[in-house]
Amino acid sequence: MVNENDDVFELTLHRDVAAKVRAKELEDWFYTPEVKEHFFNPKNLLKDPSELKDFKFNGYGSVGSPACGDKLDLWIVVDPSTEKIVDCKFKTFGCASAIASTSVLTVMVTENGGMSIADALKIKPQDIVKRLGDLPKRKFHCSVLGDKALRVAINDYFRRTNQHERIIVDGAQVIDTVLKVTDKDIEEAVLEGAHDFESVQKKTKVGVHDKSCIPKVIELINFYTKKYYG
């Protein structure tokens, strides 16, 4: 014989368990005061492209794609005499975590007179998350975006100052052995709209000195264009 009271008790128990699970999920998505501050009041955000006219940057990094989700552009000013990053601007297409992570990163590398390139290259996503007081686990990847863009910008600074031997290649295939342009650089250029060799070369300078890599570059351009654009 079915006991109605038992059914009510079991239903109430299921509801309580579900409520606790939901509460835990919401707790995991809560943002810290630091994240909220950098989202609502982002530091060093480039609000108008015209600001770049007077911004004398010597390093630029771009990662991601609006078509895939988050995209981030980062500009740095390095003092050649001290090799410290004395200024930094960013523009991003992304969520609150992406904006906050990049905002706090720009503060980290420019505060107290600027961070040296050597120390900036040691920054890890975990350092960014720690400075923000934590991020929801599902948003941790947003801190990686700024870290990657900073490394790309520093490599760009090395290229602009003819310090090609200092370019750091991590997990990528070097295509241009002189300028250390990688397959990832070419992929990023294609994602940014460069779909022929001349456009990619304009963005990356690939093949300017190492002419032997040009056939491989064209092959990669065709591959990535077909992959992303059909």
C-alpha positions in Angstrom: 0.0 0.0 0.0 1.4 3.4 -1.0 1.9 5.8 1.9 1.1 9.4 0.8 3.2 10.9 3.5 6.2 8.9 2.2 5.6 10.3 -1.3 5.5 13.8 0.0 8.7 13.3 2.0 10.5 11.9 -1.0 9.3 14.8 -3.2 10.4 17.3 -0.7 13.8 15.6 -0.3 14.4 15.7 -4.1 13.5 19.4 -4.2 15.9 20.2 -1.4 18.7 18.3 -3.1 18.0 20.1 -6.4 17.9 23.4 -4.7 21.3 22.8 -3.1 22.8 21.7 -6.4 21.4 24.9 -8.1 22.7 27.1 -5.3 26.2 25.5 -5.7 26.1 26.2 -9.4 25.1 29.8 -8.8 27.9 30.2 -6.3 30.4 28.9 -8.8 29.3 31.7 -11.2 29.5 34.6 -8.6 32.0 37.3 -9.6 34.4 38.8 -7.0 34.4 42.6 -6.3 37.7 42.8 -8.3 36.1 41.2 -11.3 33.1 43.5 -11.1 35.3 46.6 -10.8 37.4 45.7 -13.8 34.3 44.9 -15.8 32.3 48.0 -15.0 35.3 50.2 -15.0 37.9 48.6 -17.3 41.4 50.1 -17.1 43.4 51.0 -20.2 40.5 50.2 -22.5 40.7 51.6 -26.0 37.3 53.1 -26.4 37.8 54.8 -29.8 40.1 53.7 -32.6 41.1 57.3 -33.1 43.0 57.1 -29.8 45.6 55.0 -31.6 46.8 58.0 -33.6 48.5 59.5 -30.6 49.4 56.2 -28.9 53.0 55.4 -29.8 53.0 51.7 -29.3 55.8 49.4 -30.4 54.2 46.0 -29.8 50.8 44.7 -30.9 49.1 41.4 -30.2 45.8 40.0 -31.5 44.3 36.6 -30.5 40.9 35.0 -31.0 38.2 35.7 -33.5 34.7 37.3 -33.1 33.4 34.4 -35.2 34.6 31.9 -32.6 33.7 34.0 -29.5 36.2 36.2 -27.7 38.7 38.4 -29.6 41.4 40.6 -28.0 43.7 43.3 -29.4 46.5 44.5 -27.1 49.0 47.3 -27.7 52.1 47.9 -25.5 54.7 50.6 -25.2 58.1 49.3 -24.2 60.9 51.7 -23.1 63.9 50.4 -25.1 66.4 51.7 -22.5 64.9 49.7 -19.6 62.8 47.1 -21.5 59.9 47.9 -19.2 56.3 48.0 -20.4 55.3 51.5 -19.5 51.9 51.7 -21.2 49.3 49.3 -22.5 45.9 49.5 -24.2 43.4 46.9 -25.1 40.2 46.3 -27.0 38.1 43.2 -26.7 35.0 41.5 -28.0 34.0 39.2 -25.2 32.3 38.5 -21.9 32.7 40.1 -18.5 35.5 37.7 -17.5 37.5 38.4 -20.7 37.2 42.2 -20.1 38.1 42.0 -16.4 41.0 39.6 -17.0 42.6 41.8 -19.7 41.9 45.0 -17.7 43.7 43.7 -14.6 46.6 42.3 -16.8 47.2 45.8 -18.3 47.4 47.1 -14.7 49.8 44.4 -13.7 52.3 45.1 -16.5 52.3 48.9 -16.2 52.0 49.6 -12.4 55.0 50.8 -10.3 56.8 52.2 -13.3 56.3 49.2 -15.6 57.1 45.5 -15.6 60.2 44.2 -17.4 59.7 42.1 -20.5 61.4 39.2 -18.7 58.9 39.3 -15.9 55.9 39.9 -18.2 56.8 36.7 -20.0 56.6 34.8 -16.7 52.9 35.8 -16.1 50.6 32.9 -16.1 46.8 32.8 -16.3 46.8 31.7 -12.7 48.5 35.0 -11.7 45.7 36.9 -13.5 43.0 34.9 -11.8 44.7 35.4 -8.4 44.8 39.1 -8.8 41.1 39.1 -9.6 40.4 37.1 -6.5 39.2 34.1 -8.6 37.1 33.4 -11.6 34.3 30.9 -12.2 35.8 27.6 -13.4 33.9 27.9 -16.6 35.5 31.3 -17.3 39.1 30.4 -16.6 39.9 30.3 -20.3 39.3 34.1 -20.4 42.5 34.7 -18.5 44.4 32.7 -21.1 43.3 35.2 -23.8 45.2 38.1 -22.2 48.2 36.0 -21.5 48.4 34.9 -25.1 47.9 38.4 -26.5 50.7 39.8 -24.3 53.1 37.2 -25.6 52.2 38.0 -29.2 52.7 41.7 -28.5 56.1 41.1 -27.0 57.1 39.0 -30.0 55.9 41.8 -32.2 58.1 44.3 -30.2 61.1 41.9 -30.8 60.3 41.9 -34.6 60.0 45.7 -34.8 63.3 46.2 -33.0 65.1 43.5 -35.1 65.6 41.2 -32.1 64.4 38.2 -34.0 66.6 35.8 -32.0 64.5 36.6 -28.9 61.1 35.7 -30.4 59.5 33.0 -28.4 57.7 30.2 -30.2 55.5 28.0 -28.0 53.7 25.0 -29.5 53.9 26.3 -33.0 55.7 25.4 -36.2 58.2 28.0 -37.4 57.6 28.8 -41.1 59.9 31.8 -41.6 63.2 30.9 -40.0 64.5 34.5 -40.1 61.5 36.4 -38.5 60.3 33.3 -36.6 56.8 33.6 -38.1 54.8 30.5 -37.2 51.8 28.6 -38.6 49.8 30.1 -35.8 50.7 33.7 -36.9 49.5 32.8 -40.4 46.3 31.3 -39.0 45.6 34.5 -36.9 46.2 36.6 -40.0 43.7 34.6 -42.0 41.2 34.9 -39.2 41.7 38.7 -39.3 40.7 38.8 -42.9 44.0 38.3 -44.8 43.2 35.7 -47.4 46.1 36.1 -49.9 49.8 36.1 -49.6 50.2 39.8 -50.0 47.8 40.5 -47.2 49.3 38.0 -44.9 52.8 39.3 -45.6 51.7 42.8 -44.8 50.5 41.7 -41.4 53.3 39.3 -40.5 56.3 40.2 -42.8 56.6 36.5 -43.6 58.8 35.7 -46.6 60.4 39.2 -46.7 63.9 37.7 -45.9 63.3 34.0 -46.0 62.0 33.5 -49.6 62.1 29.7 -49.3 59.1 29.6 -47.0 56.7 31.3 -49.5 55.2 28.1 -51.0 54.5 26.8 -47.5 52.9 30.1 -46.5 50.6 30.0 -49.6 49.7 26.4 -48.7 48.8 27.4 -45.2 46.8 30.4 -46.3 44.7 28.2 -48.6 44.3 25.6 -45.8 43.1 28.1 -43.2 40.9 30.0 -45.6 39.1 26.8 -46.6 38.9 25.7 -42.9 37.3 28.8 -41.6 35.5 30.3 -44.6 34.7 27.3 -46.9 
